[in-house]
Amino acid sequence: MKALTIHAAGDIRYEDVPAVEPAADEVRLRIAYVGICGSDLHYYFHGANGAFVIREPLVPGHELSAVIDLDPRGELAPGTPVTVHPARYGRSTPGLEDRPHLWPGGDYLGSASVIPHRQGAAAEQLVVPRESVRVLPASLPLRRGALAEPLAVSLHAVTIAGDVAGKRCLVLGAGPIGLLAVAALLHRGAASVDVTDVRPEPLERARALGADRTVLVTEQDLDDSAYDVVLECSSAPVSLSSAVRAVRPAGIIVQVAILPDTEIPVNLAALVAKEVQLRGTQRFDGEIDEAIELLAQDERFDSVITQVIDASEATEAFATAKAASRSAKVLLAL
């Protein structure tokens, strides 16, 4: 079968790999679409995602939609549309019993965090644990279904923020996760959601998803102390400083985007003066089921997908996904 494999920075190949066979507690999928995530971009362009360095050929991809190809138990018929919860959890830890996504020793599809690497979904076929499979409703097209994982990430960020019903919210950064965060906040009952970005094109996409106000930060300023909840989705250190200024006293900031693993200049003075809570968020746990339900109900999510490119044209696909003015979510078609 064919798969995309990253061998080193800038070296991605669509090549033959060994066929995969499921055990009794696994199923084999025929992949339809795979979304290109920020971590995939880091693996391709830098050969590493933070501290996780590619040490052997890595098949990227953890955002996927597929159909059942083979279920050894015969419980899931061939052709059944599905997506996958991409995490395998590690060992339960005292104090984290209800947060399995934070347990040590786990891994994730398409990750170099472990040796051997956990191979991802950018292949014609993929074998996954049975319990990770989520059947998609008939009303949910496979193309839109590939957004289940990133939407779950955004929903979990809102979970970390707490009850947002009736609150004025701000999303900093209108990339794919920021766009999905807009939808997640509105779905959870936010009174309003404003969005910022440094480019006009992402802001147009945010308006299509229901954003109340969009702010081009190169031309407009945010109101100080105006928001109950701020989700920082850009990963730019200056954006975190903006979050501290924009949030109201006793408000909540959730750092959604992964910040650089280095010393960064951030002005946190008002964090103390306003008794602001700064919270981190890591992937998700059960929110993928909520994400599937939401995707099945709302065709507006189709606007998040800006390009579908054949996996054999991976170099073009990754370059497109890196260009924020041209793309939001880029899907690979397998």
C-alpha positions as CSV (number, residue, x, y, z in Angstrom):
1,M,0.0,0.0,0.0
2,K,1.0,3.6,-0.4
3,A,1.7,6.0,2.5
4,L,3.2,9.5,3.0
5,T,6.4,9.2,5.1
6,I,8.6,12.0,6.4
7,H,12.2,11.0,6.5
8,A,13.7,14.3,7.6
9,A,13.1,18.0,7.4
10,G,11.8,18.8,3.9
11,D,11.9,15.1,2.8
12,I,8.4,13.6,2.4
13,R,7.7,10.7,0.1
14,Y,4.6,9.0,-1.2
15,E,5.9,5.4,-1.2
16,D,5.1,1.8,-0.8
17,V,5.0,0.5,2.8
18,P,4.1,-2.9,4.2
19,A,0.4,-3.9,4.2
20,V,-1.2,-3.9,7.7
21,E,-3.4,-6.6,9.2
22,P,-5.7,-6.1,12.2
23,A,-5.6,-8.3,15.3
24,A,-8.9,-9.4,17.0
25,D,-9.1,-6.2,19.1
26,E,-8.3,-3.9,16.1
27,V,-10.0,-2.8,12.8
28,R,-8.5,-1.8,9.5
29,L,-9.6,1.4,7.9
30,R,-9.4,2.7,4.4
31,I,-8.5,6.3,4.8
32,A,-10.5,9.0,2.9
33,Y,-9.1,12.3,4.1
34,V,-6.4,13.5,6.5
35,G,-6.1,17.0,7.8
36,I,-2.7,18.7,7.9
37,C,-2.1,20.0,11.5
38,G,0.4,22.4,12.9
39,S,2.4,19.4,14.3
40,D,2.5,17.8,10.9
41,L,3.9,21.1,9.5
42,H,6.7,21.1,12.1
43,Y,7.6,17.5,11.4
44,Y,7.8,18.2,7.7
45,F,9.5,21.6,7.7
46,H,11.8,21.2,10.8
47,G,12.1,17.4,11.2
48,A,10.8,17.8,14.8
49,N,7.7,19.0,16.7
50,G,9.2,20.7,19.8
51,A,11.2,18.1,21.6
52,F,9.9,15.2,19.4
53,V,12.5,14.6,16.7
54,I,12.0,12.2,13.8
55,R,14.4,9.3,14.2
56,E,12.8,7.0,11.7
57,P,10.4,7.4,8.8
58,L,7.1,8.8,10.2
59,V,3.7,8.7,8.6
60,P,2.0,11.9,9.8
61,G,-1.6,12.6,10.4
62,H,-4.1,12.4,13.3
63,E,-7.1,14.2,11.8
64,L,-8.9,11.7,9.7
65,S,-12.1,10.3,8.2
66,A,-12.3,6.8,6.7
67,V,-14.4,3.8,6.1
68,I,-14.2,0.3,7.7
69,D,-12.1,-2.0,5.5
70,L,-11.9,-5.0,7.7
71,D,-13.3,-5.9,11.1
72,P,-12.1,-9.3,12.2
73,R,-15.1,-9.6,14.5
74,G,-17.6,-8.7,11.8
75,E,-19.3,-6.1,14.0
76,L,-18.6,-3.1,11.7
77,A,-19.6,-3.6,8.1
78,P,-17.1,-2.7,5.4
79,G,-17.8,0.8,4.2
80,T,-19.0,2.1,7.5
81,P,-17.9,5.8,7.8
82,V,-15.8,6.5,10.8
83,T,-13.2,8.7,12.4
84,V,-10.8,7.9,15.2
85,H,-9.9,9.2,18.7
86,P,-6.1,9.4,18.0
87,A,-4.9,9.0,21.6
88,R,-3.8,5.9,23.4
89,Y,-3.8,6.6,27.1
90,G,-1.0,5.8,29.5
91,R,-1.0,5.0,33.2
92,S,-3.6,6.5,35.6
93,T,-2.0,9.0,38.0
94,P,-3.3,10.1,41.4
95,G,-5.0,13.4,41.0
96,L,-5.5,13.0,37.3
97,E,-8.0,10.0,37.3
98,D,-10.6,12.0,35.4
99,R,-8.0,13.4,32.8
100,P,-6.7,10.4,30.9
101,H,-5.3,12.6,28.2
102,L,-2.7,13.8,30.7
103,W,-1.7,10.4,32.0
104,P,2.0,9.6,31.3
105,G,3.0,6.9,28.9
106,G,0.4,7.5,26.2
107,D,0.9,8.3,22.6
108,Y,-0.9,9.8,19.6
109,L,-1.3,9.0,15.9
110,G,1.4,10.4,13.7
111,S,3.8,11.3,16.6
112,A,7.5,11.0,17.1
113,S,7.1,11.2,20.9
114,V,7.8,7.5,21.3
115,I,10.2,4.9,19.7
116,P,9.1,3.2,17.5
117,H,7.1,6.2,16.3
118,R,3.3,6.0,16.4
119,Q,2.6,5.9,12.7
120,G,-0.2,8.2,11.5
121,A,-3.2,8.2,9.1
122,A,-1.7,9.5,5.9
123,A,-1.7,6.1,4.3
124,E,-4.2,4.1,2.2
125,Q,-4.9,1.8,5.1
126,L,-4.6,2.2,8.9
127,V,-5.0,-0.3,11.8
128,V,-6.4,1.2,15.0
129,P,-7.6,-0.2,18.3
130,R,-11.3,-1.0,18.2
131,E,-12.2,1.3,21.1
132,S,-10.8,4.3,19.3
133,V,-13.2,4.1,16.4
134,R,-16.2,6.5,16.2
135,V,-18.9,5.8,13.7
136,L,-20.0,8.9,11.8
137,P,-23.7,9.7,11.2
138,A,-25.0,9.2,7.7
139,S,-25.7,13.0,7.5
140,L,-22.0,13.8,8.0
141,P,-19.9,13.8,4.8
142,L,-16.5,12.2,5.1
143,R,-14.8,15.4,4.0
144,R,-16.3,17.4,6.9
145,G,-15.8,14.4,9.3
146,A,-12.1,14.9,9.1
147,L,-12.6,18.0,11.3
148,A,-13.7,15.9,14.3
149,E,-10.3,15.9,15.9
150,P,-9.4,19.6,15.6
151,L,-13.0,20.6,16.6
152,A,-12.6,18.4,19.7
153,V,-9.4,20.3,20.6
154,S,-11.3,23.6,20.4
155,L,-14.2,22.2,22.4
156,H,-11.8,21.0,25.1
157,A,-10.3,24.5,25.3
158,V,-13.8,25.8,26.0
159,T,-14.3,23.1,28.6
160,I,-11.1,24.4,30.3
161,A,-12.5,28.0,30.1
162,G,-15.6,26.8,32.1
163,D,-19.1,28.0,31.6
164,V,-19.1,30.5,28.7
165,A,-22.9,30.9,28.4
166,G,-23.9,34.5,28.1
167,K,-20.3,35.7,28.2
168,R,-18.4,38.0,25.9
169,C,-15.5,36.0,24.3
170,L,-12.4,36.8,22.2
171,V,-10.4,34.4,20.0
172,L,-6.9,35.6,19.1
173,G,-5.8,34.0,15.8
174,A,-8.1,32.8,13.1
175,G,-6.2,29.7,11.9
176,P,-8.0,26.4,11.8
177,I,-8.1,25.9,15.6
178,G,-9.2,29.5,16.1
179,L,-11.9,29.2,13.5
180,L,-13.2,26.0,15.2
181,A,-12.9,27.8,18.6
182,V,-15.4,30.4,17.3
183,A,-17.9,27.7,16.6
184,A,-17.2,25.9,19.8
185,L,-17.8,29.0,21.9
186,L,-21.1,29.8,20.1
187,H,-22.2,26.2,20.5
188,R,-21.6,26.4,24.2
189,G,-23.7,29.6,24.5
190,A,-21.3,32.5,24.4
191,A,-23.2,35.8,24.0
192,S,-20.7,37.1,21.5
193,V,-17.3,36.0,19.9
194,D,-14.8,38.5,18.5
195,V,-11.8,37.3,16.5
196,T,-8.4,38.9,15.6
197,D,-5.8,38.0,13.0
198,V,-3.0,39.7,11.1
199,R,-4.5,38.8,7.7
200,P,-8.0,39.7,6.3
201,E,-8.6,36.3,4.7
202,P,-8.8,34.3,7.9
203,L,-11.2,36.9,9.3
204,E,-13.6,36.4,6.4
205,R,-13.7,32.7,7.3
206,A,-14.4,33.6,11.0
207,R,-17.4,35.7,9.9
208,A,-18.7,32.7,7.9
209,L,-18.7,30.7,11.2
210,G,-20.6,33.4,13.1
211,A,-18.0,35.7,14.6
212,D,-19.6,38.9,15.8
213,R,-16.7,41.3,15.2
214,T,-13.4,40.7,13.4
215,V,-10.3,42.8,14.2
216,L,-7.3,43.2,11.8
217,V,-4.7,43.8,14.4
218,T,-2.4,45.7,12.0
219,E,-5.0,48.3,11.7
220,Q,-7.3,48.2,14.8
221,D,-6.8,48.0,18.5
222,L,-8.8,45.8,20.9
223,D,-10.7,47.3,23.8
224,D,-8.9,46.8,27.1
225,S,-10.5,44.7,29.9
226,A,-13.5,44.0,27.7
227,Y,-13.8,40.2,27.5
228,D,-14.9,37.6,30.0
229,V,-13.0,34.8,28.3
230,V,-10.0,34.9,25.8
231,L,-8.7,32.0,23.8
232,E,-5.2,32.5,22.5
233,C,-4.9,30.5,19.3
234,S,-2.1,32.1,17.4
235,S,1.1,30.9,19.3
236,A,2.6,34.4,19.0
237,P,4.0,35.6,22.3
238,V,2.8,39.2,21.6
239,S,-0.7,37.7,21.3
240,L,-0.6,36.5,24.9
241,S,0.3,40.0,26.0
242,S,-2.8,41.2,24.1
243,A,-4.9,38.6,25.9
244,V,-3.9,40.0,29.3
245,R,-4.8,43.5,28.2
246,A,-8.1,42.5,26.6
247,V,-9.5,40.3,29.4
248,R,-11.6,41.9,32.2
249,P,-10.7,41.8,35.9
250,A,-11.2,38.2,37.2
251,G,-11.5,37.0,33.6
252,I,-10.0,33.8,32.1
253,I,-7.4,33.3,29.4
254,V,-6.9,29.8,27.9
255,Q,-3.6,29.3,26.1
256,V,-4.7,27.0,23.2
257,A,-1.8,27.3,20.7
258,I,1.5,25.7,21.6
259,L,4.0,28.4,22.5
260,P,7.7,28.2,21.6
261,D,9.8,26.1,23.9
262,T,12.1,29.0,24.8
263,E,12.1,32.2,26.8
264,I,9.6,34.6,25.3
265,P,8.8,38.3,26.0
266,V,5.3,38.5,27.4
267,N,3.9,41.4,29.5
268,L,2.0,39.7,32.3
269,A,1.9,42.7,34.6
270,A,-1.9,43.1,34.4
271,L,-2.4,39.4,35.1
272,V,-1.7,40.2,38.8
273,A,-3.5,43.5,38.9
274,K,-6.7,42.1,37.4
275,E,-6.5,38.7,39.2
276,V,-6.7,37.0,35.8
277,Q,-6.6,33.2,35.5
278,L,-4.3,31.8,32.8
279,R,-5.0,28.2,31.9
280,G,-3.4,25.7,29.6
281,T,-5.2,23.2,27.5
282,Q,-3.9,19.9,26.0
283,R,-5.7,18.1,23.2
284,F,-9.0,16.6,24.5
285,D,-10.7,13.6,26.1
286,G,-14.3,12.9,25.4
287,E,-15.1,16.0,23.3
288,I,-14.7,14.1,20.0
289,D,-18.2,12.7,20.4
290,E,-19.6,16.2,20.9
291,A,-17.6,17.4,17.8
292,I,-19.1,14.7,15.6
293,E,-22.6,15.7,16.6
294,L,-21.9,19.3,16.0
295,L,-20.3,18.7,12.6
296,A,-23.3,16.6,11.5
297,Q,-25.6,19.5,12.3
298,D,-23.9,22.5,10.6
299,E,-22.8,22.8,7.0
300,R,-20.9,26.0,7.8
301,F,-18.0,23.9,9.0
302,D,-17.3,23.2,5.3
303,S,-15.9,26.7,5.0
304,V,-13.0,25.7,7.3
305,I,-11.8,23.3,4.6
306,T,-10.1,25.5,1.9
307,Q,-8.2,22.9,-0.1
308,V,-8.3,19.1,-0.8
309,I,-5.0,17.9,-2.4
310,D,-4.1,14.4,-3.4
311,A,-1.6,12.8,-1.1
312,S,0.8,12.2,-4.1
313,E,1.1,16.0,-4.2
314,A,2.2,16.3,-0.6
315,T,4.9,19.0,-1.1
316,E,2.3,21.3,-2.6
317,A,-0.2,20.4,0.2
318,F,2.2,21.2,3.0
319,A,3.3,24.4,1.3
320,T,-0.3,25.4,1.0
321,A,-1.1,24.6,4.6
322,K,1.8,26.7,5.7
323,A,0.4,29.8,3.9
324,A,-2.2,31.2,6.2
325,S,-3.4,33.8,3.7
326,R,-4.3,31.0,1.2
327,S,-5.6,28.3,3.4
328,A,-7.3,27.3,6.6
329,K,-7.6,23.5,6.9
330,V,-5.9,21.6,4.0
331,L,-7.0,18.0,3.6
332,L,-5.0,15.2,2.0
333,A,-7.1,12.9,-0.2
334,L,-5.8,9.3,0.1
